[in-house]
Amino acid sequence: MDTININYQIISMEEFLSSKNATVNHDLDLRKRKIPTLPEGLTVNGSLFLGNTDIPELPADLKVNKDLMLGNSRITKLPENLTVGKDLYVKGSEVSLLPKGLNVGGDLDLKKSKRISRLPEGLREIQYIFSNKK
């Protein structure tokens, strides 16, 4: 059985995926996990790592208070008004469009993001943008 550590309790992956409005008070590392989606209302008070997952999109009400790492993920779009407390790493992902109202408290890393051609309206609070484009 696949398990996950949520707030220092080991629960089944099935229980995690079916939860609503879950709060994780530490980093959540789901890299290389075979999961189809994230639960609705998920709040991660640490960083969220989604590299090498099969998740196609993020829940509309996702909250990440530190870094959001999407490198080498299959995520194609981000929800409107997404707020990431620190850095957003989109590099090497399938994301093709950054949403309106994107709010990133730290850096936005777009390196190796061949699909993103422009920045959205209402982009807020970004410290630095890293890109291969000139």
mmCIF file of the C-alpha atoms, coordinates in Angstrom:
data_MODEL
# 
_entry.id   MODEL 
# 
loop_
_atom_site.group_PDB 
_atom_site.id 
_atom_site.type_symbol 
_atom_site.label_atom_id 
_atom_site.label_alt_id 
_atom_site.label_comp_id 
_atom_site.label_asym_id 
_atom_site.label_entity_id 
_atom_site.label_seq_id 
_atom_site.pdbx_PDB_ins_code 
_atom_site.Cartn_x 
_atom_site.Cartn_y 
_atom_site.Cartn_z 
_atom_site.occupancy 
_atom_site.B_iso_or_equiv 
_atom_site.pdbx_formal_charge 
_atom_site.auth_seq_id 
_atom_site.auth_comp_id 
_atom_site.auth_asym_id 
_atom_site.auth_atom_id 
_atom_site.pdbx_PDB_model_num 
ATOM 1   C CA . MET A 1 1   ? 0.000   0.000  0.000   1.00 0.00 ? 1   MET A CA 1 
ATOM 2   C CA . ASP A 1 2   ? 1.300   3.453  -0.960  1.00 0.00 ? 2   ASP A CA 1 
ATOM 3   C CA . THR A 1 3   ? 1.420   5.786  2.062   1.00 0.00 ? 3   THR A CA 1 
ATOM 4   C CA . ILE A 1 4   ? 2.195   9.438  2.667   1.00 0.00 ? 4   ILE A CA 1 
ATOM 5   C CA . ASN A 1 5   ? 3.327   11.468 5.675   1.00 0.00 ? 5   ASN A CA 1 
ATOM 6   C CA . ILE A 1 6   ? 0.798   14.222 6.416   1.00 0.00 ? 6   ILE A CA 1 
ATOM 7   C CA . ASN A 1 7   ? 1.494   16.272 9.535   1.00 0.00 ? 7   ASN A CA 1 
ATOM 8   C CA . TYR A 1 8   ? 3.669   13.457 10.842  1.00 0.00 ? 8   TYR A CA 1 
ATOM 9   C CA . GLN A 1 9   ? 0.927   10.856 10.475  1.00 0.00 ? 9   GLN A CA 1 
ATOM 10  C CA . ILE A 1 10  ? 1.217   8.068  7.925   1.00 0.00 ? 10  ILE A CA 1 
ATOM 11  C CA . ILE A 1 11  ? -1.973  7.730  5.898   1.00 0.00 ? 11  ILE A CA 1 
ATOM 12  C CA . SER A 1 12  ? -2.813  5.827  2.746   1.00 0.00 ? 12  SER A CA 1 
ATOM 13  C CA . MET A 1 13  ? -2.460  7.631  -0.564  1.00 0.00 ? 13  MET A CA 1 
ATOM 14  C CA . GLU A 1 14  ? -6.113  6.798  -1.245  1.00 0.00 ? 14  GLU A CA 1 
ATOM 15  C CA . GLU A 1 15  ? -7.184  8.517  1.981   1.00 0.00 ? 15  GLU A CA 1 
ATOM 16  C CA . PHE A 1 16  ? -5.081  11.588 1.108   1.00 0.00 ? 16  PHE A CA 1 
ATOM 17  C CA . LEU A 1 17  ? -6.480  11.880 -2.431  1.00 0.00 ? 17  LEU A CA 1 
ATOM 18  C CA . SER A 1 18  ? -10.079 11.614 -1.225  1.00 0.00 ? 18  SER A CA 1 
ATOM 19  C CA . SER A 1 19  ? -9.647  14.220 1.520   1.00 0.00 ? 19  SER A CA 1 
ATOM 20  C CA . LYS A 1 20  ? -11.138 17.703 1.174   1.00 0.00 ? 20  LYS A CA 1 
ATOM 21  C CA . ASN A 1 21  ? -9.582  20.884 2.573   1.00 0.00 ? 21  ASN A CA 1 
ATOM 22  C CA . ALA A 1 22  ? -6.487  19.095 3.867   1.00 0.00 ? 22  ALA A CA 1 
ATOM 23  C CA . THR A 1 23  ? -3.662  21.161 5.346   1.00 0.00 ? 23  THR A CA 1 
ATOM 24  C CA . VAL A 1 24  ? -0.092  19.876 5.261   1.00 0.00 ? 24  VAL A CA 1 
ATOM 25  C CA . ASN A 1 25  ? 2.104   21.708 7.778   1.00 0.00 ? 25  ASN A CA 1 
ATOM 26  C CA . HIS A 1 26  ? 5.420   20.716 6.199   1.00 0.00 ? 26  HIS A CA 1 
ATOM 27  C CA . ASP A 1 27  ? 6.862   20.059 2.725   1.00 0.00 ? 27  ASP A CA 1 
ATOM 28  C CA . LEU A 1 28  ? 4.863   17.672 0.561   1.00 0.00 ? 28  LEU A CA 1 
ATOM 29  C CA . ASP A 1 29  ? 7.041   15.660 -1.808  1.00 0.00 ? 29  ASP A CA 1 
ATOM 30  C CA . LEU A 1 30  ? 5.027   13.747 -4.392  1.00 0.00 ? 30  LEU A CA 1 
ATOM 31  C CA . ARG A 1 31  ? 7.795   13.415 -6.994  1.00 0.00 ? 31  ARG A CA 1 
ATOM 32  C CA . LYS A 1 32  ? 7.613   10.221 -9.049  1.00 0.00 ? 32  LYS A CA 1 
ATOM 33  C CA . ARG A 1 33  ? 4.336   9.155  -7.418  1.00 0.00 ? 33  ARG A CA 1 
ATOM 34  C CA . LYS A 1 34  ? 1.631   7.679  -9.623  1.00 0.00 ? 34  LYS A CA 1 
ATOM 35  C CA . ILE A 1 35  ? -1.235  9.915  -8.556  1.00 0.00 ? 35  ILE A CA 1 
ATOM 36  C CA . PRO A 1 36  ? -3.970  11.255 -10.859 1.00 0.00 ? 36  PRO A CA 1 
ATOM 37  C CA . THR A 1 37  ? -4.853  14.476 -9.030  1.00 0.00 ? 37  THR A CA 1 
ATOM 38  C CA . LEU A 1 38  ? -4.519  16.537 -5.871  1.00 0.00 ? 38  LEU A CA 1 
ATOM 39  C CA . PRO A 1 39  ? -7.374  16.897 -3.377  1.00 0.00 ? 39  PRO A CA 1 
ATOM 40  C CA . GLU A 1 40  ? -9.638  19.952 -3.498  1.00 0.00 ? 40  GLU A CA 1 
ATOM 41  C CA . GLY A 1 41  ? -8.897  22.644 -0.934  1.00 0.00 ? 41  GLY A CA 1 
ATOM 42  C CA . LEU A 1 42  ? -5.304  21.492 -0.372  1.00 0.00 ? 42  LEU A CA 1 
ATOM 43  C CA . THR A 1 43  ? -3.089  23.907 1.587   1.00 0.00 ? 43  THR A CA 1 
ATOM 44  C CA . VAL A 1 44  ? 0.632   23.182 1.846   1.00 0.00 ? 44  VAL A CA 1 
ATOM 45  C CA . ASN A 1 45  ? 2.370   25.321 4.471   1.00 0.00 ? 45  ASN A CA 1 
ATOM 46  C CA . GLY A 1 46  ? 5.764   24.136 3.213   1.00 0.00 ? 46  GLY A CA 1 
ATOM 47  C CA . SER A 1 47  ? 6.936   23.465 -0.353  1.00 0.00 ? 47  SER A CA 1 
ATOM 48  C CA . LEU A 1 48  ? 5.090   21.239 -2.840  1.00 0.00 ? 48  LEU A CA 1 
ATOM 49  C CA . PHE A 1 49  ? 7.158   19.017 -5.155  1.00 0.00 ? 49  PHE A CA 1 
ATOM 50  C CA . LEU A 1 50  ? 5.306   17.584 -8.172  1.00 0.00 ? 50  LEU A CA 1 
ATOM 51  C CA . GLY A 1 51  ? 8.131   16.682 -10.568 1.00 0.00 ? 51  GLY A CA 1 
ATOM 52  C CA . ASN A 1 52  ? 7.676   13.535 -12.641 1.00 0.00 ? 52  ASN A CA 1 
ATOM 53  C CA . THR A 1 53  ? 4.017   13.071 -11.711 1.00 0.00 ? 53  THR A CA 1 
ATOM 54  C CA . ASP A 1 54  ? 1.070   12.378 -14.020 1.00 0.00 ? 54  ASP A CA 1 
ATOM 55  C CA . ILE A 1 55  ? -1.115  15.154 -12.597 1.00 0.00 ? 55  ILE A CA 1 
ATOM 56  C CA . PRO A 1 56  ? -2.482  17.194 -15.563 1.00 0.00 ? 56  PRO A CA 1 
ATOM 57  C CA . GLU A 1 57  ? -3.659  20.253 -13.592 1.00 0.00 ? 57  GLU A CA 1 
ATOM 58  C CA . LEU A 1 58  ? -3.769  21.754 -10.138 1.00 0.00 ? 58  LEU A CA 1 
ATOM 59  C CA . PRO A 1 59  ? -6.923  22.297 -8.062  1.00 0.00 ? 59  PRO A CA 1 
ATOM 60  C CA . ALA A 1 60  ? -8.404  25.792 -8.432  1.00 0.00 ? 60  ALA A CA 1 
ATOM 61  C CA . ASP A 1 61  ? -8.140  26.439 -4.696  1.00 0.00 ? 61  ASP A CA 1 
ATOM 62  C CA . LEU A 1 62  ? -4.589  25.149 -4.096  1.00 0.00 ? 62  LEU A CA 1 
ATOM 63  C CA . LYS A 1 63  ? -2.477  27.194 -1.660  1.00 0.00 ? 63  LYS A CA 1 
ATOM 64  C CA . VAL A 1 64  ? 1.306   26.778 -1.374  1.00 0.00 ? 64  VAL A CA 1 
ATOM 65  C CA . ASN A 1 65  ? 3.035   28.928 1.235   1.00 0.00 ? 65  ASN A CA 1 
ATOM 66  C CA . LYS A 1 66  ? 6.594   28.172 0.160   1.00 0.00 ? 66  LYS A CA 1 
ATOM 67  C CA . ASP A 1 67  ? 7.960   26.821 -3.170  1.00 0.00 ? 67  ASP A CA 1 
ATOM 68  C CA . LEU A 1 68  ? 5.934   25.113 -5.891  1.00 0.00 ? 68  LEU A CA 1 
ATOM 69  C CA . MET A 1 69  ? 8.152   22.805 -7.955  1.00 0.00 ? 69  MET A CA 1 
ATOM 70  C CA . LEU A 1 70  ? 6.651   21.618 -11.257 1.00 0.00 ? 70  LEU A CA 1 
ATOM 71  C CA . GLY A 1 71  ? 9.820   20.608 -13.118 1.00 0.00 ? 71  GLY A CA 1 
ATOM 72  C CA . ASN A 1 72  ? 9.311   17.671 -15.489 1.00 0.00 ? 72  ASN A CA 1 
ATOM 73  C CA . SER A 1 73  ? 5.643   17.383 -14.572 1.00 0.00 ? 73  SER A CA 1 
ATOM 74  C CA . ARG A 1 74  ? 2.721   16.880 -16.953 1.00 0.00 ? 74  ARG A CA 1 
ATOM 75  C CA . ILE A 1 75  ? 0.807   19.848 -15.591 1.00 0.00 ? 75  ILE A CA 1 
ATOM 76  C CA . THR A 1 76  ? -0.380  21.891 -18.566 1.00 0.00 ? 76  THR A CA 1 
ATOM 77  C CA . LYS A 1 77  ? -2.070  24.821 -16.854 1.00 0.00 ? 77  LYS A CA 1 
ATOM 78  C CA . LEU A 1 78  ? -2.134  26.628 -13.549 1.00 0.00 ? 78  LEU A CA 1 
ATOM 79  C CA . PRO A 1 79  ? -5.299  27.903 -11.846 1.00 0.00 ? 79  PRO A CA 1 
ATOM 80  C CA . GLU A 1 80  ? -6.181  31.599 -12.061 1.00 0.00 ? 80  GLU A CA 1 
ATOM 81  C CA . ASN A 1 81  ? -5.162  33.692 -9.059  1.00 0.00 ? 81  ASN A CA 1 
ATOM 82  C CA . LEU A 1 82  ? -2.694  31.044 -7.896  1.00 0.00 ? 82  LEU A CA 1 
ATOM 83  C CA . THR A 1 83  ? -0.585  32.309 -4.995  1.00 0.00 ? 83  THR A CA 1 
ATOM 84  C CA . VAL A 1 84  ? 2.815   30.787 -4.259  1.00 0.00 ? 84  VAL A CA 1 
ATOM 85  C CA . GLY A 1 85  ? 4.489   32.156 -1.136  1.00 0.00 ? 85  GLY A CA 1 
ATOM 86  C CA . LYS A 1 86  ? 8.040   31.806 -2.400  1.00 0.00 ? 86  LYS A CA 1 
ATOM 87  C CA . ASP A 1 87  ? 9.461   30.450 -5.684  1.00 0.00 ? 87  ASP A CA 1 
ATOM 88  C CA . LEU A 1 88  ? 7.568   28.924 -8.616  1.00 0.00 ? 88  LEU A CA 1 
ATOM 89  C CA . TYR A 1 89  ? 9.611   26.500 -10.740 1.00 0.00 ? 89  TYR A CA 1 
ATOM 90  C CA . VAL A 1 90  ? 7.896   25.832 -14.063 1.00 0.00 ? 90  VAL A CA 1 
ATOM 91  C CA . LYS A 1 91  ? 11.100  24.874 -15.886 1.00 0.00 ? 91  LYS A CA 1 
ATOM 92  C CA . GLY A 1 92  ? 10.925  21.711 -17.928 1.00 0.00 ? 92  GLY A CA 1 
ATOM 93  C CA . SER A 1 93  ? 7.179   21.289 -17.356 1.00 0.00 ? 93  SER A CA 1 
ATOM 94  C CA . GLU A 1 94  ? 4.286   21.105 -19.830 1.00 0.00 ? 94  GLU A CA 1 
ATOM 95  C CA . VAL A 1 95  ? 2.794   24.419 -18.645 1.00 0.00 ? 95  VAL A CA 1 
ATOM 96  C CA . SER A 1 96  ? 1.954   26.501 -21.713 1.00 0.00 ? 96  SER A CA 1 
ATOM 97  C CA . LEU A 1 97  ? 0.214   29.509 -20.201 1.00 0.00 ? 97  LEU A CA 1 
ATOM 98  C CA . LEU A 1 98  ? 0.644   31.393 -16.957 1.00 0.00 ? 98  LEU A CA 1 
ATOM 99  C CA . PRO A 1 99  ? -2.728  32.387 -15.464 1.00 0.00 ? 99  PRO A CA 1 
ATOM 100 C CA . LYS A 1 100 ? -4.188  35.812 -14.810 1.00 0.00 ? 100 LYS A CA 1 
ATOM 101 C CA . GLY A 1 101 ? -3.647  36.988 -11.258 1.00 0.00 ? 101 GLY A CA 1 
ATOM 102 C CA . LEU A 1 102 ? -0.584  34.789 -10.672 1.00 0.00 ? 102 LEU A CA 1 
ATOM 103 C CA . ASN A 1 103 ? 1.072   35.885 -7.431  1.00 0.00 ? 103 ASN A CA 1 
ATOM 104 C CA . VAL A 1 104 ? 4.598   34.629 -6.702  1.00 0.00 ? 104 VAL A CA 1 
ATOM 105 C CA . GLY A 1 105 ? 6.346   35.893 -3.566  1.00 0.00 ? 105 GLY A CA 1 
ATOM 106 C CA . GLY A 1 106 ? 9.822   34.908 -4.775  1.00 0.00 ? 106 GLY A CA 1 
ATOM 107 C CA . ASP A 1 107 ? 11.332  33.901 -8.107  1.00 0.00 ? 107 ASP A CA 1 
ATOM 108 C CA . LEU A 1 108 ? 9.613   32.607 -11.245 1.00 0.00 ? 108 LEU A CA 1 
ATOM 109 C CA . ASP A 1 109 ? 11.829  30.072 -13.019 1.00 0.00 ? 109 ASP A CA 1 
ATOM 110 C CA . LEU A 1 110 ? 10.809  29.530 -16.652 1.00 0.00 ? 110 LEU A CA 1 
ATOM 111 C CA . LYS A 1 111 ? 14.085  28.034 -17.913 1.00 0.00 ? 111 LYS A CA 1 
ATOM 112 C CA . LYS A 1 112 ? 13.544  25.152 -20.332 1.00 0.00 ? 112 LYS A CA 1 
ATOM 113 C CA . SER A 1 113 ? 9.860   26.122 -20.583 1.00 0.00 ? 113 SER A CA 1 
ATOM 114 C CA . LYS A 1 114 ? 9.525   26.127 -24.340 1.00 0.00 ? 114 LYS A CA 1 
ATOM 115 C CA . ARG A 1 115 ? 5.734   26.404 -24.308 1.00 0.00 ? 115 ARG A CA 1 
ATOM 116 C CA . ILE A 1 116 ? 5.377   29.729 -22.440 1.00 0.00 ? 116 ILE A CA 1 
ATOM 117 C CA . SER A 1 117 ? 5.534   32.662 -24.848 1.00 0.00 ? 117 SER A CA 1 
ATOM 118 C CA . ARG A 1 118 ? 4.269   35.558 -22.732 1.00 0.00 ? 118 ARG A CA 1 
ATOM 119 C CA . LEU A 1 119 ? 3.660   36.705 -19.181 1.00 0.00 ? 119 LEU A CA 1 
ATOM 120 C CA . PRO A 1 120 ? 0.075   37.127 -17.967 1.00 0.00 ? 120 PRO A CA 1 
ATOM 121 C CA . GLU A 1 121 ? -1.770  40.284 -17.013 1.00 0.00 ? 121 GLU A CA 1 
ATOM 122 C CA . GLY A 1 122 ? -1.823  40.992 -13.307 1.00 0.00 ? 122 GLY A CA 1 
ATOM 123 C CA . LEU A 1 123 ? 1.452   39.226 -12.514 1.00 0.00 ? 123 LEU A CA 1 
ATOM 124 C CA . ARG A 1 124 ? 2.308   40.294 -8.956  1.00 0.00 ? 124 ARG A CA 1 
ATOM 125 C CA . GLU A 1 125 ? 5.104   40.308 -6.403  1.00 0.00 ? 125 GLU A CA 1 
ATOM 126 C CA . ILE A 1 126 ? 7.759   38.445 -8.381  1.00 0.00 ? 126 ILE A CA 1 
ATOM 127 C CA . GLN A 1 127 ? 11.350  39.142 -7.337  1.00 0.00 ? 127 GLN A CA 1 
ATOM 128 C CA . TYR A 1 128 ? 13.193  37.687 -10.356 1.00 0.00 ? 128 TYR A CA 1 
ATOM 129 C CA . ILE A 1 129 ? 12.179  35.940 -13.555 1.00 0.00 ? 129 ILE A CA 1 
ATOM 130 C CA . PHE A 1 130 ? 14.587  33.386 -15.016 1.00 0.00 ? 130 PHE A CA 1 
ATOM 131 C CA . SER A 1 131 ? 14.105  32.459 -18.662 1.00 0.00 ? 131 SER A CA 1 
ATOM 132 C CA . ASN A 1 132 ? 16.030  31.236 -21.684 1.00 0.00 ? 132 ASN A CA 1 
ATOM 133 C CA . LYS A 1 133 ? 14.111  33.656 -23.890 1.00 0.00 ? 133 LYS A CA 1 
ATOM 134 C CA . LYS A 1 134 ? 15.618  37.006 -24.829 1.00 0.00 ? 134 LYS A CA 1 
# 
